[in-house]
């Protein structure tokens, strides 16, 4: 009797352990079209088998997207390793049927025949413990104490288009004139007579010239502050310690900023020499990462809904890992656009800045974590 009770207790304990590991499920569905007419049973069975793994994957995605299951920082790290997870999905979940067409029922067969498709629902039971272990392995910061968080310095600039000058094609005419004098002389008994003839020749032609368009910018410190604020929130949630780059540089910042602003306002990028000087100072301060980025704030325009629109574009963001030796560049991202929308130009610009800053920060976090060295 005692042995029987122990077996029952073990079964109950195993049930709760399983429930803990698979704390929540995601139910996914998949609709697969059937080629051909009528009710080709072989093709219907093939469609059902094809739909099952797709529905399982859909259920897993829904589980990931549920904010109850993963924190934002965990989800961002997952995004950086998701290819690896999806390629071995069966290691992180089990899948059970929820709704599969019962082909023994006439009404089910009639429905499939009418729609020429099958719908399958599957339940993805995610092994959260195993998934979190994989996430933590991909981010050293994730396991660290607050005092050990990696410092990330932000060197950001925002520039606004102040004017654009466009030049049309112009035809440059060239006219070449030559002149000559012929003198004919005839000697007579008493004198010499002469006759002068002048000849003119003209050559015309031309070439089409195109002068490059010129765009002028103004670096706006107020917009830069807003960008830093939006990105700082994401970096903090990802368990970095974001710090202001200019405060770390301090005394040399005025000189370096002037050099950078001159380049950006003339349409250039952040000069490499300025980056190198900043990196040297940051390494001395014990900063682990630095991000150099600049954004372009576009000219306001009127949207189709009557509101004002301002597009804010990430021109380029470059992230480097700093250490005791030379910095290691982890990669660059660009082309992220925040489309601001609001009743006024200022509101639209603020919305565009907020959108692009958060999306850029998420991409940078994913880039760092994808290297597996954070």
MARMARNU-215810 format. One record per residue (C-alpha): residue number from 1; residue in one letter; chain; x, y, z. Coordinates in steps of 0.1 Angstrom, whole numbers, plus 5000, padded with zeros to 4 digits. Example, Ala and Ser with C-alpha at 12.3 -4.5 7.8 and 13.67 -1.06 7.14 Angstrom:
// MARMARNU-215810
NODE  loza  guti  gukol  east  north    up
NODE     1     A      A  5123   4955  5078
NODE     2     S      A  5137   4989  5071
//
This chain:
// MARMARNU-215810
NODE  loza  guti  gukol  east  north    up
NODE     1     X      A  5000   5000  5000
NODE     2     X      A  5028   5024  5009
NODE     3     X      A  5045   5015  4976
NODE     4     X      A  5014   5024  4957
NODE     5     X      A  5011   5058  4975
NODE     6     X      A  5047   5065  4965
NODE     7     X      A  5040   5058  4929
NODE     8     X      A  5009   5080  4929
NODE     9     X      A  5030   5108  4946
NODE    10     X      A  5057   5105  4919
NODE    11     X      A  5031   5107  4891
NODE    12     X      A  5016   5139  4907
NODE    13     X      A  5051   5154  4912
NODE    14     X      A  5060   5146  4876
NODE    15     X      A  5028   5162  4864
NODE    16     X      A  5035   5195  4883
NODE    17     X      A  5071   5194  4871
NODE    18     X      A  5059   5191  4835
NODE    19     X      A  5034   5218  4840
NODE    20     X      A  5061   5241  4854
NODE    21     X      A  5084   5234  4824
NODE    22     X      A  5056   5240  4800
NODE    23     X      A  5041   5269  4819
NODE    24     X      A  5021   5282  4790
NODE    25     X      A  5011   5270  4755
NODE    26     X      A  5006   5288  4723
NODE    27     X      A  4978   5276  4699
NODE    28     X      A  4986   5280  4662
NODE    29     X      A  4966   5274  4631
NODE    30     X      A  4975   5268  4594
NODE    31     X      A  4953   5268  4563
NODE    32     X      A  4966   5248  4534
NODE    33     X      A  4951   5250  4500
NODE    34     X      A  4944   5217  4480
NODE    35     X      A  4951   5216  4443
NODE    36     X      A  4926   5199  4421
NODE    37     X      A  4888   5195  4422
NODE    38     X      A  4864   5175  4443
NODE    39     X      A  4879   5155  4472
NODE    40     X      A  4912   5140  4463
NODE    41     X      A  4918   5121  4496
NODE    42     X      A  4955   5116  4490
NODE    43     X      A  4961   5153  4486
NODE    44     X      A  4939   5161  4516
NODE    45     X      A  4960   5138  4538
NODE    46     X      A  4992   5154  4524
NODE    47     X      A  4978   5189  4531
NODE    48     X      A  4970   5179  4567
NODE    49     X      A  5005   5166  4573
NODE    50     X      A  5020   5197  4557
NODE    51     X      A  4998   5220  4579
NODE    52     X      A  5008   5204  4612
NODE    53     X      A  5044   5216  4616
NODE    54     X      A  5034   5250  4603
NODE    55     X      A  5006   5253  4629
NODE    56     X      A  5031   5242  4656
NODE    57     X      A  5055   5270  4645
NODE    58     X      A  5027   5295  4645
NODE    59     X      A  5018   5284  4681
NODE    60     X      A  5054   5289  4692
NODE    61     X      A  5055   5324  4677
NODE    62     X      A  5023   5333  4695
NODE    63     X      A  5039   5321  4728
NODE    64     X      A  5070   5342  4722
NODE    65     X      A  5049   5373  4715
NODE    66     X      A  5028   5369  4747
NODE    67     X      A  5043   5394  4772
NODE    68     X      A  5035   5371  4800
NODE    69     X      A  5061   5346  4789
NODE    70     X      A  5092   5367  4782
NODE    71     X      A  5104   5400  4794
NODE    72     X      A  5113   5426  4768
NODE    73     X      A  5151   5421  4773
NODE    74     X      A  5146   5383  4770
NODE    75     X      A  5126   5388  4738
NODE    76     X      A  5152   5411  4723
NODE    77     X      A  5180   5385  4730
NODE    78     X      A  5157   5358  4715
NODE    79     X      A  5154   5378  4683
NODE    80     X      A  5191   5378  4679
NODE    81     X      A  5193   5340  4681
NODE    82     X      A  5159   5331  4666
NODE    83     X      A  5173   5315  4635
NODE    84     X      A  5192   5290  4656
NODE    85     X      A  5161   5283  4677
NODE    86     X      A  5137   5279  4647
NODE    87     X      A  5162   5255  4630
NODE    88     X      A  5160   5232  4660
NODE    89     X      A  5125   5240  4672
NODE    90     X      A  5116   5205  4683
NODE    91     X      A  5143   5208  4710
NODE    92     X      A  5124   5237  4727
NODE    93     X      A  5088   5225  4725
NODE    94     X      A  5064   5196  4720
NODE    95     X      A  5033   5198  4699
NODE    96     X      A  4999   5183  4702
NODE    97     X      A  4968   5183  4680
NODE    98     X      A  4940   5206  4689
NODE    99     X      A  4919   5204  4658
NODE   100     X      A  4925   5182  4628
NODE   101     X      A  4898   5175  4602
NODE   102     X      A  4880   5142  4608
NODE   103     X      A  4876   5128  4574
NODE   104     X      A  4851   5102  4585
NODE   105     X      A  4825   5129  4589
NODE   106     X      A  4806   5138  4558
NODE   107     X      A  4801   5175  4568
NODE   108     X      A  4839   5179  4572
NODE   109     X      A  4845   5164  4538
NODE   110     X      A  4819   5186  4522
NODE   111     X      A  4835   5217  4538
NODE   112     X      A  4869   5207  4525
NODE   113     X      A  4855   5201  4491
NODE   114     X      A  4837   5235  4491
NODE   115     X      A  4867   5255  4504
NODE   116     X      A  4894   5234  4487
NODE   117     X      A  4915   5238  4518
NODE   118     X      A  4922   5222  4552
NODE   119     X      A  4926   5241  4585
NODE   120     X      A  4947   5225  4613
NODE   121     X      A  4952   5238  4649
NODE   122     X      A  4981   5227  4670
NODE   123     X      A  4992   5234  4706
NODE   124     X      A  5028   5243  4711
NODE   125     X      A  5040   5235  4746
NODE   126     X      A  5072   5254  4751
NODE   127     X      A  5100   5242  4773
NODE   128     X      A  5106   5276  4789
NODE   129     X      A  5134   5265  4811
NODE   130     X      A  5155   5252  4782
NODE   131     X      A  5147   5283  4761
NODE   132     X      A  5157   5307  4788
NODE   133     X      A  5190   5288  4793
NODE   134     X      A  5197   5293  4756
NODE   135     X      A  5189   5330  4759
NODE   136     X      A  5211   5335  4789
NODE   137     X      A  5240   5317  4772
NODE   138     X      A  5238   5343  4744
NODE   139     X      A  5241   5373  4768
NODE   140     X      A  5267   5375  4796
NODE   141     X      A  5250   5408  4807
NODE   142     X      A  5218   5389  4813
NODE   143     X      A  5234   5369  4842
NODE   144     X      A  5254   5398  4857
NODE   145     X      A  5247   5418  4887
NODE   146     X      A  5238   5455  4884
NODE   147     X      A  5274   5465  4892
NODE   148     X      A  5287   5443  4864
NODE   149     X      A  5265   5456  4836
NODE   150     X      A  5284   5465  4804
NODE   151     X      A  5287   5503  4800
NODE   152     X      A  5276   5514  4765
NODE   153     X      A  5285   5550  4754
NODE   154     X      A  5262   5568  4730
NODE   155     X      A  5277   5592  4705
NODE   156     X      A  5246   5604  4686
NODE   157     X      A  5239   5633  4663
NODE   158     X      A  5208   5645  4646
NODE   159     X      A  5209   5668  4616
NODE   160     X      A  5180   5685  4598
NODE   161     X      A  5179   5694  4562
NODE   162     X      A  5181   5732  4561
NODE   163     X      A  5181   5737  4523
NODE   164     X      A  5184   5718  4490
NODE   165     X      A  5196   5733  4458
NODE   166     X      A  5190   5714  4426
NODE   167     X      A  5206   5723  4394
NODE   168     X      A  5191   5717  4359
NODE   169     X      A  5212   5705  4330
NODE   170     X      A  5229   5734  4312
NODE   171     X      A  5244   5735  4277
NODE   172     X      A  5277   5752  4275
NODE   173     X      A  5282   5768  4240
NODE   174     X      A  5317   5772  4226
NODE   175     X      A  5323   5796  4198
NODE   176     X      A  5358   5797  4182
NODE   177     X      A  5367   5825  4158
NODE   178     X      A  5398   5828  4136
NODE   179     X      A  5408   5856  4113
NODE   180     X      A  5435   5858  4086
NODE   181     X      A  5450   5885  4064
NODE   182     X      A  5462   5878  4028
NODE   183     X      A  5483   5905  4012
NODE   184     X      A  5488   5905  3975
NODE   185     X      A  5515   5929  3963
NODE   186     X      A  5522   5940  3926
NODE   187     X      A  5552   5961  3916
NODE   188     X      A  5548   5988  3890
NODE   189     X      A  5573   6012  3875
NODE   190     X      A  5565   6040  3899
NODE   191     X      A  5552   6022  3930
NODE   192     X      A  5540   5991  3947
NODE   193     X      A  5503   5985  3949
NODE   194     X      A  5488   5960  3974
NODE   195     X      A  5454   5944  3981
NODE   196     X      A  5444   5931  4015
NODE   197     X      A  5418   5903  4020
NODE   198     X      A  5404   5894  4054
NODE   199     X      A  5390   5859  4061
NODE   200     X      A  5368   5850  4091
NODE   201     X      A  5359   5815  4102
NODE   202     X      A  5336   5804  4131
NODE   203     X      A  5332   5770  4149
NODE   204     X      A  5303   5764  4172
NODE   205     X      A  5295   5735  4195
NODE   206     X      A  5286   5726  4230
NODE   207     X      A  5283   5701  4258
NODE   208     X      A  5257   5692  4284
NODE   209     X      A  5268   5697  4320
NODE   210     X      A  5251   5685  4352
NODE   211     X      A  5260   5702  4385
NODE   212     X      A  5256   5681  4416
NODE   213     X      A  5227   5689  4438
NODE   214     X      A  5237   5705  4472
NODE   215     X      A  5220   5696  4505
NODE   216     X      A  5229   5717  4536
NODE   217     X      A  5222   5705  4571
NODE   218     X      A  5220   5719  4606
NODE   219     X      A  5229   5697  4636
NODE   220     X      A  5202   5701  4663
NODE   221     X      A  5212   5693  4698
NODE   222     X      A  5176   5692  4710
NODE   223     X      A  5167   5664  4686
NODE   224     X      A  5199   5645  4697
NODE   225     X      A  5188   5646  4733
NODE   226     X      A  5154   5631  4724
NODE   227     X      A  5171   5604  4704
NODE   228     X      A  5193   5594  4733
NODE   229     X      A  5164   5593  4757
NODE   230     X      A  5144   5570  4735
NODE   231     X      A  5174   5546  4730
NODE   232     X      A  5185   5547  4766
NODE   233     X      A  5152   5531  4777
NODE   234     X      A  5157   5501  4754
NODE   235     X      A  5194   5497  4763
NODE   236     X      A  5185   5497  4800
NODE   237     X      A  5158   5471  4796
NODE   238     X      A  5184   5450  4777
NODE   239     X      A  5206   5452  4809
NODE   240     X      A  5232   5475  4796
NODE   241     X      A  5243   5506  4814
NODE   242     X      A  5240   5534  4789
NODE   243     X      A  5262   5564  4795
NODE   244     X      A  5265   5597  4777
NODE   245     X      A  5295   5597  4754
NODE   246     X      A  5301   5635  4757
NODE   247     X      A  5302   5633  4795
NODE   248     X      A  5328   5606  4793
NODE   249     X      A  5349   5626  4769
NODE   250     X      A  5344   5659  4789
NODE   251     X      A  5373   5683  4782
NODE   252     X      A  5380   5673  4746
NODE   253     X      A  5343   5672  4737
NODE   254     X      A  5341   5708  4725
NODE   255     X      A  5369   5703  4700
NODE   256     X      A  5358   5669  4688
NODE   257     X      A  5321   5680  4685
NODE   258     X      A  5332   5710  4664
NODE   259     X      A  5350   5686  4640
NODE   260     X      A  5321   5662  4638
NODE   261     X      A  5294   5689  4633
NODE   262     X      A  5314   5706  4605
NODE   263     X      A  5315   5673  4587
NODE   264     X      A  5279   5664  4592
NODE   265     X      A  5266   5698  4582
NODE   266     X      A  5285   5696  4550
NODE   267     X      A  5269   5663  4542
NODE   268     X      A  5297   5641  4554
NODE   269     X      A  5299   5614  4581
NODE   270     X      A  5315   5613  4616
NODE   271     X      A  5353   5615  4608
NODE   272     X      A  5373   5584  4616
NODE   273     X      A  5400   5605  4634
NODE   274     X      A  5373   5618  4658
NODE   275     X      A  5361   5583  4665
NODE   276     X      A  5396   5570  4673
NODE   277     X      A  5402   5598  4698
NODE   278     X      A  5368   5591  4715
NODE   279     X      A  5375   5554  4717
NODE   280     X      A  5408   5559  4734
NODE   281     X      A  5392   5581  4761
NODE   282     X      A  5363   5557  4766
NODE   283     X      A  5387   5527  4770
NODE   284     X      A  5404   5546  4798
NODE   285     X      A  5371   5551  4815
NODE   286     X      A  5362   5514  4814
NODE   287     X      A  5334   5516  4788
NODE   288     X      A  5326   5483  4772
NODE   289     X      A  5308   5494  4740
NODE   290     X      A  5304   5526  4720
NODE   291     X      A  5278   5534  4694
NODE   292     X      A  5284   5561  4668
NODE   293     X      A  5252   5571  4650
NODE   294     X      A  5237   5601  4631
NODE   295     X      A  5201   5606  4619
NODE   296     X      A  5186   5627  4592
NODE   297     X      A  5154   5647  4600
NODE   298     X      A  5136   5653  4567
NODE   299     X      A  5116   5683  4555
NODE   300     X      A  5079   5684  4567
NODE   301     X      A  5052   5674  4543
NODE   302     X      A  5014   5670  4543
NODE   303     X      A  5002   5634  4547
NODE   304     X      A  4971   5620  4530
NODE   305     X      A  4951   5623  4562
NODE   306     X      A  4958   5660  4564
NODE   307     X      A  4983   5657  4592
NODE   308     X      A  5019   5668  4590
NODE   309     X      A  5045   5642  4584
NODE   310     X      A  5083   5642  4592
NODE   311     X      A  5105   5612  4583
NODE   312     X      A  5135   5606  4605
NODE   313     X      A  5161   5582  4590
NODE   314     X      A  5190   5564  4606
NODE   315     X      A  5219   5573  4582
NODE   316     X      A  5242   5549  4599
NODE   317     X      A  5249   5534  4633
NODE   318     X      A  5282   5516  4641
NODE   319     X      A  5289   5497  4672
NODE   320     X      A  5323   5487  4686
NODE   321     X      A  5334   5466  4715
NODE   322     X      A  5362   5483  4735
NODE   323     X      A  5388   5465  4755
NODE   324     X      A  5424   5468  4765
NODE   325     X      A  5436   5467  4729
NODE   326     X      A  5422   5479  4697
NODE   327     X      A  5384   5482  4694
NODE   328     X      A  5365   5454  4676
NODE   329     X      A  5338   5467  4653
NODE   330     X      A  5308   5444  4655
NODE   331     X      A  5288   5458  4626
NODE   332     X      A  5267   5486  4612
NODE   333     X      A  5230   5492  4606
NODE   334     X      A  5213   5518  4585
NODE   335     X      A  5181   5527  4567
NODE   336     X      A  5157   5525  4596
NODE   337     X      A  5129   5551  4590
NODE   338     X      A  5106   5566  4616
NODE   339     X      A  5075   5581  4600
NODE   340     X      A  5062   5609  4622
NODE   341     X      A  5026   5619  4621
NODE   342     X      A  5009   5647  4639
NODE   343     X      A  4988   5679  4638
NODE   344     X      A  5019   5701  4637
NODE   345     X      A  5055   5698  4624
NODE   346     X      A  5069   5696  4659
NODE   347     X      A  5046   5668  4669
NODE   348     X      A  5053   5649  4638
NODE   349     X      A  5090   5652  4642
NODE   350     X      A  5088   5641  4679
NODE   351     X      A  5069   5610  4669
NODE   352     X      A  5093   5602  4641
NODE   353     X      A  5123   5606  4665
NODE   354     X      A  5106   5584  4691
NODE   355     X      A  5099   5556  4666
NODE   356     X      A  5133   5555  4649
NODE   357     X      A  5152   5557  4682
NODE   358     X      A  5135   5527  4697
NODE   359     X      A  5137   5506  4666
NODE   360     X      A  5174   5515  4662
NODE   361     X      A  5181   5505  4698
NODE   362     X      A  5164   5471  4694
NODE   363     X      A  5184   5464  4662
NODE   364     X      A  5217   5474  4680
NODE   365     X      A  5209   5451  4710
NODE   366     X      A  5202   5423  4686
NODE   367     X      A  5234   5430  4667
NODE   368     X      A  5255   5429  4699
NODE   369     X      A  5239   5398  4713
NODE   370     X      A  5241   5379  4680
NODE   371     X      A  5279   5380  4684
NODE   372     X      A  5276   5360  4716
NODE   373     X      A  5301   5382  4734
NODE   374     X      A  5279   5406  4754
//
